[in-house]
Amino acid sequence: MTQGQMQTASLRIIDILRFAASAHPKREVVSRLVDEPLWRSNYRDVYARVGSCANALRRLGVGPGDRVASLAWNTHRHFELFYAVPGLGAVLHTANPRLSEDQIVYTLNHGGSHILFFDKTFLPLIERLKPRLPNIRTYVILSAQSSPAPYALSYEALIRQEPSNFDWPLIDENFGAFLCYTSGTTGDPKGVVYSHRAVVLHAFAAGLSGAFGLSAFDVVMPCSSLYHATAWGLPFAAPVNGCKLVLPCDKMDGESLQALITEEEVTFTGGVPTIWTMYLAHLEATGEAPGRLQRVVIGGSAVPRAMASAFKTRYGVTVLQIWGMTETCPLGVVATPTPALAERGEDAMQEAIWTRQGRLQFGIELRIEDEEGADLPWDGESSGALLVRGPWTIQRYYLQERDAARPDGWFDTGDIATIDPDGFMRITDRKKDVIKSGGEWISSIDLENAASACKGVKIAAVVGVPHPKWEERPILIIEPLTPGAVSEAEIRAHLEPLIARWWMPDRIIFDMAPLTATGKIDKKALRSRYASLLVSDR
């Protein structure tokens, strides 16, 4: 076989920022901070600060293969760690502050970091957890001020004394770069180590026209958390495309987001549905418009079609529905149109896009199989276990003895899905969430989407609970926009023409919907809370 005669330079994450600093040196990076004024810089100066950070890390004893932990929001200092830590060959563990304290302790100890960078917000949490973190020897507060804790160094003081030039090592592209723990599992959280190769290829693919469609004219504001699967890869996709980057810290309420969107002329943003429910409510209450905003990518759970319609019809903003998971770095599919759909007319195209999570993207292969492991056809009807594989799909969880993927590379996502002839994938349920009633399946996701479109509904959650006759029956938990905004009778009347009669929930409960650490509806908690609700029904 003839060998290729091309160069074999490794794909390194630091080269993304180095490129942005050279090709787009004056493109801005803007950041809100904890108890500090708005920070404004550019890629050239951020790259210099990253060099100083890498020198500081090396002086603190960090070397290739070491883990460095962070408990931090979406800020420029956290962004700098995204490049400095993997740039010198270490691994950044972005700890999730929304996990329980026991889970945070577990992930920090399991990850094996000796240094922890944290935002000022988390100082009380650090004080409580510090006695349980024997491996952490150095604490650094991500602040310009001197540290209020005697044991913690100040980030700005730390990097101020360091030169900005750094001789970035030529590391293997398959070396680890990020350690992210997934909360979507039973038992303790599982660690997923992203390689340089996976992150760089993911950044290239995310910006493609069939995915996020980024260009150097875009202003990108990640509202997905930097600690959650690297904010869907936007800290890399933005600079590799020369986009201005806006970081909102922890201020995700409608008013705060609107201020940044309009003042910084944001064109592209993304986050979980609950964020955009609050944002749309703010726009409706104030009569304001979303400035130059063009596209909102929404993932984490199914996007209510009513939300997408509100963005488009009222404000001219396109919603991109996505599906992915920590184990896929995380982008899997994106719901963008194709010529084949457009030929069928606007109504047919919109129906396909909003009843599916997205379409096949380069870099992720999709497969569905039945309970015997046989391939199911891509007919849009056959439903089975969803499997994925590709260059940014997990092979093995961190410190596990066995691969998570099969010998042929296929990884079982835990989702139930269909795929249509055009390559559009539709999640019908999680394996653990699908409801089996009287031998027939009910999709909790479809039922939630139908209920979410009812006027006055903020969040709709459907779970199956034990039933003495039917094995399981669905119950519907509604969090209204405001108290009394919608009644049970109105919800049932709304659902009747949209669902099969036997899908109608046995109970409709008005309650706050509990959320997981990643902003998804915590169905495990709901099933536990209402487990005995129907036990006496006949």
C-alpha positions in Angstrom: 0.0 0.0 0.0 1.4 3.4 -1.0 2.1 5.7 2.0 0.9 9.3 1.9 3.6 11.9 1.5 1.9 14.6 3.7 3.1 16.1 7.0 1.9 14.4 10.1 1.6 17.3 12.6 -0.6 16.4 15.6 -3.9 18.1 16.1 -3.4 20.2 19.2 -6.0 22.3 21.0 -3.6 25.2 21.6 -3.2 25.6 17.8 -6.9 26.7 17.6 -6.2 29.7 19.8 -2.8 30.3 18.2 -4.6 30.5 14.8 -7.2 32.9 16.1 -4.5 35.1 17.6 -2.8 35.3 14.2 -5.7 35.3 11.8 -8.2 37.3 13.9 -6.1 39.1 16.5 -8.5 42.0 17.2 -11.6 39.9 17.3 -13.1 40.5 20.7 -13.4 38.2 23.7 -15.9 39.7 26.2 -16.7 38.3 29.6 -18.9 38.9 32.6 -17.3 38.1 35.9 -18.2 37.4 39.6 -18.2 40.8 41.4 -16.1 42.5 38.7 -16.8 44.8 35.8 -17.3 43.6 32.2 -14.0 42.4 30.8 -13.1 43.1 27.2 -10.1 41.9 25.2 -9.2 40.1 22.0 -7.7 36.8 20.8 -4.2 38.2 20.5 -4.1 39.3 24.1 -6.0 36.2 25.4 -3.3 34.0 23.7 -0.6 36.0 25.6 -2.5 35.5 28.9 -2.8 31.8 28.1 1.0 31.6 27.7 1.4 33.3 31.1 -1.1 30.9 32.6 0.8 27.9 31.2 4.1 29.2 32.7 2.4 29.6 36.1 1.0 26.1 35.9 4.4 24.7 35.1 5.9 26.7 38.0 3.3 25.1 40.3 4.5 21.7 39.2 1.9 20.8 36.5 3.3 18.5 33.8 2.1 16.3 31.0 -0.6 13.8 32.1 -1.4 15.7 35.3 -5.0 16.7 36.0 -6.0 20.2 36.9 -9.6 20.8 38.2 -11.9 23.8 37.8 -15.1 24.8 39.6 -16.0 27.8 37.5 -18.6 29.6 35.3 -18.4 30.8 31.7 -15.7 33.5 32.0 -12.5 34.4 30.2 -10.4 33.0 33.0 -12.0 29.6 32.7 -11.7 29.9 28.9 -7.9 30.5 29.3 -7.6 27.3 31.3 -9.3 25.5 28.4 -6.1 26.2 26.4 -3.3 26.5 28.9 -3.9 23.2 30.7 -4.2 20.9 27.6 -1.6 23.1 25.8 1.1 22.0 28.2 0.0 18.3 28.0 -2.1 18.2 31.2 -5.9 17.4 31.5 -8.5 19.9 32.6 -11.2 18.4 34.8 -14.2 20.7 34.5 -16.0 19.8 37.7 -19.8 20.3 37.7 -20.9 22.5 40.6 -24.5 21.5 40.2 -23.8 17.9 41.2 -24.5 17.0 44.9 -21.7 17.7 47.3 -21.0 14.0 47.6 -20.7 13.7 43.8 -18.5 16.7 43.5 -16.1 15.2 46.1 -16.2 11.9 44.3 -15.4 13.3 40.9 -12.6 15.5 42.3 -11.0 12.6 44.2 -11.6 10.2 41.3 -10.1 12.6 38.8 -6.9 12.9 40.8 -6.2 16.6 40.4 -3.7 18.3 42.7 -4.8 21.9 41.8 -8.3 23.4 41.9 -9.2 26.7 40.2 -12.5 28.1 41.4 -14.7 31.2 41.1 -15.4 33.3 44.1 -19.0 32.1 44.1 -17.9 28.7 45.2 -15.8 29.7 48.2 -18.4 28.6 50.8 -18.6 25.2 48.9 -14.8 24.9 48.9 -14.7 25.6 52.6 -17.1 22.7 53.2 -15.5 20.3 50.9 -11.8 21.1 51.5 -11.4 18.5 54.4 -12.7 15.8 52.0 -10.3 16.6 49.2 -6.9 15.2 50.3 -5.4 15.3 46.9 -5.9 19.0 46.3 -2.7 20.7 47.4 -3.1 24.1 45.6 -6.2 26.3 45.4 -6.5 29.2 43.0 -9.4 31.7 43.1 -10.3 33.0 39.6 -10.3 36.7 40.6 -8.4 39.9 40.2 -8.6 40.7 43.8 -6.4 39.1 46.5 -7.9 35.9 47.8 -10.2 36.1 50.9 -9.1 32.6 51.8 -5.5 32.4 53.2 -4.9 29.0 51.5 -5.9 30.2 48.0 -3.8 32.0 45.4 -5.1 34.8 43.2 -5.3 33.9 39.5 -4.4 37.4 38.3 -1.5 37.7 40.7 -0.3 34.2 39.7 -0.1 35.0 36.0 1.0 38.6 36.3 4.5 37.6 37.2 4.9 35.2 34.3 6.1 35.8 30.7 3.6 35.4 27.9 5.9 33.3 25.7 5.5 29.6 26.1 7.2 26.8 24.2 4.2 24.6 23.6 5.2 20.9 23.6 4.6 18.7 20.6 2.2 16.3 22.3 0.5 13.3 20.7 -3.0 14.2 19.4 -4.4 11.2 21.2 -3.3 12.5 24.6 -6.1 13.5 27.0 -7.2 17.1 27.2 -10.4 17.3 29.1 -12.0 15.1 31.8 -15.8 15.5 31.9 -18.1 13.5 34.2 -21.5 12.4 33.0 -24.5 12.7 35.4 -26.8 10.7 33.0 -25.9 7.4 34.5 -26.7 5.1 37.5 -24.3 5.0 40.4 -21.3 7.3 40.6 -20.7 9.7 37.8 -18.4 8.3 35.0 -15.5 10.2 33.6 -15.0 10.8 29.9 -11.5 11.9 28.7 -11.6 13.9 25.5 -8.4 13.8 23.4 -6.9 16.7 21.5 -7.8 14.9 18.2 -11.4 14.5 19.2 -11.8 18.2 20.3 -10.1 19.6 17.2 -12.1 17.5 14.8 -15.3 18.2 16.7 -14.6 22.0 16.4 -14.1 21.7 12.6 -17.4 19.7 12.2 -19.5 21.9 14.6 -18.9 25.0 12.4 -20.0 23.4 9.1 -23.0 24.7 7.3 -25.0 21.6 8.1 -24.3 22.1 11.8 -23.9 25.5 13.5 -22.9 27.3 10.3 -20.4 29.6 11.9 -18.4 32.3 10.1 -16.0 35.1 11.2 -19.0 37.5 11.1 -20.7 35.7 14.0 -20.8 36.7 17.6 -21.1 33.5 19.7 -22.3 33.4 23.3 -22.2 29.9 24.9 -25.0 29.6 27.5 -24.3 25.9 27.9 -21.9 25.6 30.8 -18.2 25.4 30.1 -18.1 22.7 32.8 -20.7 20.6 30.9 -19.1 18.8 28.0 -17.0 21.9 27.2 -20.1 24.0 26.4 -20.9 21.9 23.4 -17.5 22.6 21.9 -18.2 26.3 21.3 -14.9 27.5 23.1 -13.1 25.8 20.1 -15.6 26.2 17.3 -15.8 30.0 17.8 -12.1 30.9 17.6 -11.4 28.4 14.8 -14.0 30.3 12.8 -12.8 33.7 13.9 -16.1 34.5 15.8 -16.3 37.1 18.5 -16.8 35.3 21.8 -19.1 36.5 24.6 -19.1 34.8 28.0 -22.0 35.4 30.4 -20.5 34.0 33.6 -23.4 32.6 35.7 -26.0 35.2 34.8 -28.5 33.2 32.7 -31.7 35.1 33.6 -33.6 36.7 30.8 -32.7 40.3 31.6 -29.0 39.6 31.9 -28.9 37.6 28.7 -30.8 40.3 26.8 -28.3 42.9 27.9 -25.4 41.0 26.4 -27.3 39.9 23.3 -28.2 43.4 22.4 -25.1 45.3 23.6 -22.6 42.8 22.2 -24.6 42.1 19.0 -24.8 38.4 19.6 -25.8 36.4 16.5 -25.4 32.8 17.8 -26.1 31.3 21.2 -27.2 28.1 22.8 -28.3 26.3 26.0 -30.9 24.1 27.6 -34.6 24.8 27.1 -35.2 26.2 30.6 -32.8 29.2 29.8 -34.8 30.1 26.7 -38.2 29.8 28.5 -37.0 32.5 30.8 -35.6 34.6 28.0 -38.7 34.5 25.9 -40.8 35.4 29.0 -38.5 38.4 29.5 -39.0 39.5 25.9 -42.7 39.1 26.1 -42.9 41.0 29.4 -40.8 43.9 28.2 -41.7 44.1 24.6 -38.0 44.1 23.7 -36.4 42.5 20.6 -33.3 40.2 20.5 -31.1 42.6 18.5 -29.1 40.9 15.8 -29.6 37.4 17.2 -30.0 34.9 14.3 -29.7 31.4 15.6 -30.3 29.6 19.0 -29.1 26.1 19.4 -31.0 24.2 22.1 -30.2 20.8 23.5 -30.1 18.8 26.7 -33.8 17.7 26.3 -36.3 17.9 23.5 -37.1 21.4 22.3 -40.8 22.3 22.7 -42.1 23.2 19.2 -44.0 26.1 20.6 -40.6 27.6 21.8 -39.1 27.3 18.3 -42.2 28.8 16.8 -42.2 31.7 19.2 -38.5 32.5 18.3 -39.2 32.3 14.6 -42.6 34.0 14.2 -42.1 36.8 16.8 -38.5 37.6 16.4 -37.2 36.0 13.2 -34.7 33.8 15.2 -34.0 30.3 13.9 -33.8 27.5 16.5 -31.4 24.6 15.9 -32.4 21.5 17.8 -29.4 19.2 18.6 -28.8 15.9 20.3 -25.6 14.7 21.9 -24.1 13.5 25.1 -20.9 13.8 27.2 -19.8 10.6 25.6 -19.9 12.2 22.1 -17.9 15.3 23.0 -20.9 16.2 22.8 -22.3 16.9 19.3 -24.2 14.1 17.7 -26.9 15.4 15.3 -28.2 18.9 14.3 -31.7 19.6 12.9 -30.8 21.6 9.8 -32.7 21.5 6.5 -31.6 19.8 3.3 -32.5 20.2 -0.4 -34.3 16.8 -0.2 -36.6 18.2 2.5 -37.0 21.6 0.8 -38.3 19.9 -2.4 -41.3 18.6 -0.4 -42.4 22.1 0.6 -42.0 24.3 3.7 -44.7 22.6 5.8 -43.2 19.1 5.2 -39.7 20.4 5.9 -40.7 22.1 9.2 -42.6 18.9 10.2 -39.5 16.8 9.7 -37.2 19.2 11.5 -39.4 19.7 14.6 -40.3 16.1 15.1 -36.7 14.9 14.9 -33.6 15.8 16.9 -31.4 16.2 13.9 -29.7 14.7 10.9 -26.6 12.7 10.3 -23.4 14.8 10.6 -19.9 14.0 9.4 -17.9 12.4 12.3 -20.8 10.5 13.9 -22.2 7.2 12.5 -25.7 6.2 13.6 -27.3 2.8 14.0 -30.5 1.4 15.5 -30.9 -2.2 16.5 -33.7 -4.4 18.0 -33.5 -6.4 21.2 -31.7 -9.2 19.5 -29.0 -6.9 18.1 -30.2 -6.9 14.5 -30.0 -3.7 12.4 -33.3 -1.9 12.0 -34.2 -0.1 8.7 -34.0 3.7 8.3 -37.7 4.0 7.6 -38.6 6.6 10.3 -40.9 4.0 11.9 -38.8 1.2 13.3 -37.7 2.0 16.8 -34.7 0.6 18.6 -31.6 1.1 20.6 -29.5 4.0 19.3 -25.8 3.3 18.8 -23.1 5.7 17.7 -19.4 5.6 16.8 -16.8 8.0 15.4 -13.6 9.9 16.1 -15.2 11.9 19.0 -17.2 9.0 20.6 -16.1 7.4 23.8 -14.1 4.2 23.8 -13.7 3.7 27.6 -14.7 5.6 30.7 -11.9 7.0 32.8 -10.1 4.4 35.0 -12.5 1.6 34.0 -11.1 -1.8 33.1 -13.4 -2.5 30.2 -14.4 -0.6 27.1 -17.7 1.2 27.1 -17.9 0.7 23.3 -18.1 -2.7 21.6 -15.1 -4.2 19.8 -16.3 -2.7 16.5 -16.6 0.8 18.0 -20.4 1.0 18.5 -21.5 2.7 21.7 -25.0 2.2 23.1 -26.3 5.6 24.0 -29.2 4.4 26.2 -31.7 6.1 23.9 -34.5 4.6 21.9 -34.7 6.2 18.4 -35.9 6.0 14.8 -33.9 7.1 11.7 -35.7 8.1 8.5 -34.4 7.6 4.9 -33.0 11.1 4.9 -30.8 10.4 7.9 -32.9 12.3 10.4 -32.8 10.8 13.9 -35.7 11.0 16.3 -35.4 10.1 20.0 -38.6 8.4 21.1 -37.3 7.9 24.7 -34.6 7.0 27.0 -34.6 3.3 27.7 -35.2 4.1 31.4 -38.0 6.6 30.6 -40.1 4.8 28.1 -43.5 3.9 29.5 -45.0 0.4 28.9 -48.7 0.4 29.5 -50.7 -2.7 29.0 -48.0 -4.1 26.7 -47.9 -0.9 24.5 -45.3 1.8 24.5 -45.9 5.4 25.3 -43.2 8.0 24.4 -42.7 10.4 27.3 -41.0 12.8 25.0 -43.8 13.0 22.5 -46.3 13.5 25.3 -44.1 16.2 26.9 -43.8 18.0 23.5 -47.6 18.0 23.1 -48.2 19.4 26.6 -45.4 22.0 26.3 -47.3 23.6 23.4 -50.3 24.4 25.7 -50.6 28.1 26.5 -49.5 28.9 30.1 -47.1 25.9 30.4 -43.5 26.5 31.3 -42.2 23.0 31.8 -44.0 19.7 31.1 -42.5 16.4 32.4 -44.0 12.9 31.9 -43.0 9.8 33.8 -44.4 6.3 34.1 -45.4 5.1 37.5 -46.6 1.7 38.7 -50.2 0.8 38.0 -51.9 -2.4 39.4 -53.7 -3.2 36.1 -51.7 -1.6 33.3 -48.2 -2.2 34.7 -47.3 1.5 34.1 -49.3 4.6 33.4 -48.1 8.1 32.5 -48.5 11.1 34.8 -47.9 14.6 33.7 -46.2 17.2 35.9 -46.8 20.8 34.9 -44.8 23.8 36.0 -46.9 26.8 34.8 -45.5 30.1 33.6 -47.2 31.8 36.6 -49.5 30.3 39.3 -52.9 29.7 37.8 -51.8 30.3 34.2 -53.3 27.1 33.0 -55.9 24.6 34.4 -56.0 20.8 34.2 -59.1 21.0 32.1 -57.4 23.3 29.6 -54.4 20.9 29.4 -56.6 17.9 28.8 -58.6 19.7 26.1 -55.3 20.7 24.4 -54.0 17.1 24.5 -57.2 15.3 23.3 -56.8 16.0 19.5 -53.0 15.5 19.6 -52.5 12.1 21.2 -54.1 8.6 21.3 -56.8 8.4 23.9 -54.9 5.7 25.9 -51.9 8.1 26.1 -53.9 10.6 28.2 -52.1 11.0 31.6 -53.8 9.4 34.5 -52.9 12.4 36.7 -51.9 16.0 35.9 -50.0 17.5 38.8 -49.0 21.1 39.2 -45.5 21.2 40.7 -42.0 22.5 40.3 -40.0 20.3 37.9 -36.7 19.2 39.5 -33.7 19.6 37.3 -30.5 17.6 37.1 -27.0 19.1 37.3 -27.1 19.6 33.6 -30.4 21.4 33.5 -32.5 18.4 32.3 -35.7 17.3 34.0 -34.8 14.9 36.8 -37.2 12.1 36.0 -35.6 9.7 38.5 -36.6 12.1 41.3 -40.2 12.4 39.8 -40.6 8.6 39.6 -39.5 8.3 43.2 -41.7 11.1 44.4 -44.9 9.8 42.8 -44.1 6.0 42.8 -47.2 5.1 44.9 -49.6 7.6 43.3 -51.6 5.1 41.3 -51.2 1.9 43.4 -54.9 1.9 44.4 -56.3 2.6 41.0 -58.2 -0.1 39.1 
